[in-house]
């Protein structure tokens, strides 16, 4: 589903979805600052959103998963 509004208009919705689905410790970071054609070196990420062109949402599962391969 494509989004046309700025990311910040949806952040609460994303955080709520993660929490409802068993995720916590939500972190938001951003990178890609400036015009892509002018970037000549690796850019470090920084917390939050609004300045960078690429945003990552990281969340930790609060549900234990069992990878049982015994059949």
C-alpha positions as CSV (number, residue, x, y, z in Angstrom):
1,X,0.0,0.0,0.0
2,X,1.8,3.2,-1.2
3,X,2.0,6.1,1.2
4,X,1.9,9.7,-0.1
5,X,1.9,11.6,3.2
6,X,5.1,12.2,5.2
7,X,6.3,9.3,7.4
8,X,5.5,11.1,10.7
9,X,1.8,11.0,9.9
10,X,2.0,7.2,10.1
11,X,4.5,6.6,12.9
12,X,1.9,6.2,15.7
13,X,0.0,3.7,13.4
14,X,3.2,1.7,12.8
15,X,4.1,1.7,16.5
16,X,0.6,0.6,17.5
17,X,0.7,-2.2,14.9
18,X,4.0,-3.5,16.2
19,X,2.8,-3.4,19.8
20,X,-0.5,-5.2,19.0
21,X,1.5,-7.9,17.2
22,X,3.8,-8.7,20.1
23,X,6.8,-6.4,19.4
24,X,8.4,-3.9,21.8
25,X,11.6,-1.9,22.2
26,X,10.8,0.0,19.0
27,X,13.6,2.1,17.6
28,X,13.5,4.5,14.6
29,X,16.6,5.5,12.8
30,X,17.3,7.4,9.5
31,X,20.0,7.7,6.9
32,X,20.6,9.1,3.4
33,X,21.0,12.8,4.0
34,X,21.2,15.1,1.0
35,X,21.0,14.4,-2.8
36,X,22.0,10.9,-3.7
37,X,24.2,12.1,-6.5
38,X,26.3,14.2,-4.1
39,X,26.9,11.4,-1.5
40,X,30.5,10.2,-1.8
41,X,31.0,8.4,1.5
42,X,29.2,6.2,3.9
43,X,26.8,8.1,6.1
44,X,26.1,7.1,9.6
45,X,22.5,6.8,10.8
46,X,20.9,8.9,13.4
47,X,17.9,8.4,15.7
48,X,14.5,9.6,14.7
49,X,13.1,10.6,11.3
50,X,12.4,13.7,9.3
51,X,15.9,14.6,8.0
52,X,16.9,11.4,6.1
53,X,15.6,9.9,2.9
54,X,15.5,6.3,4.4
55,X,13.9,5.3,7.7
56,X,14.3,2.0,9.5
57,X,12.0,0.7,12.2
58,X,13.5,-1.9,14.5
59,X,11.3,-3.8,16.9
60,X,12.1,-6.8,19.2
61,X,9.7,-9.7,19.4
62,X,8.3,-10.2,22.8
63,X,7.0,-13.7,21.8
64,X,9.3,-16.7,22.1
65,X,9.5,-18.7,18.9
66,X,10.3,-22.4,18.8
67,X,12.1,-23.7,15.8
68,X,11.4,-27.4,16.2
69,X,12.6,-29.4,13.3
70,X,11.6,-32.8,14.8
71,X,8.7,-34.3,12.9
